[in-house]
Amino acid sequence: MKNLLSKDKWKYALHTVSHPADGFYEIRHRDRGSVVVAVIFVILFSVAWSVNRISAGFIVNDIDPREVNSISELITVLLFFFLLCVSNWSITCLMDGKGRLKDIVIAIGYSTLPATVCILIGTVFSRFVSEDEAAFYTMICGIGIAYTLFMMLVGIMTVHNFTLGKTIITLFLTIIALLLIVFIVLLIVDLINQVYSFLYSIYQELLFRA
């Protein structure tokens, strides 16, 4: 664990943000990334998202802070993150992708850092802007999200050794796979609930007859 959280791992994560192609290449071929650091970055993104929803200025934010559940949002973000990684891994395995599940987790996790930083900067900035300056808040957050998506594209393309076109197709199929996984999970949960309700009704009937 100490090696996974070493100073070099953190410094290399920041290097990856400024040099995505080289950074993700080194992560794939020289094992310079850290799954733990990647997950921490995703957690920080969730925290930044919740802080933004709670603390952003009223000019750019009409959400009631009392309705924000940070724990629920953290669980949702982590579930979506892991589903996205598993979906991409399952699709790329069928398309001769070279990346391991570990590489995908690191690539997507590291990619969230620009969005996290820009959302936090935008949140602070929103506390001091007038209505005419609200566009700057949108621009700050938009730049962070756009660069995060760009890093994800480069990361997936690099770790799997895909062309740009194949990467875009892969990401499209990844979203479809993710939706299928969610649908199947919801179907199973609903089936379990129906079986439980059926068995519970039998149990109630037996108690009533006894």
HELIX and SHEET records of a PDB file:
HELIX    1   1 LYS A    7  SER A   18  1                                  12    
HELIX    2   2 PRO A   20  ARG A   30  1                                  11    
HELIX    3   3 VAL A   35  SER A   55  1                                  21    
HELIX    4   4 PRO A   65  GLU A   67  5                                   3    
HELIX    5   5 SER A   70  LEU A   94  1                                  25    
HELIX    6   6 LEU A  101  SER A  111  1                                  11    
HELIX    7   7 LEU A  113  SER A  126  1                                  14    
HELIX    8   8 GLU A  131  GLU A  133  5                                   3    
HELIX    9   9 ALA A  134  HIS A  160  1                                  27    
HELIX   10  10 LEU A  164  ARG A  209  1                                  46    
END                                                                             
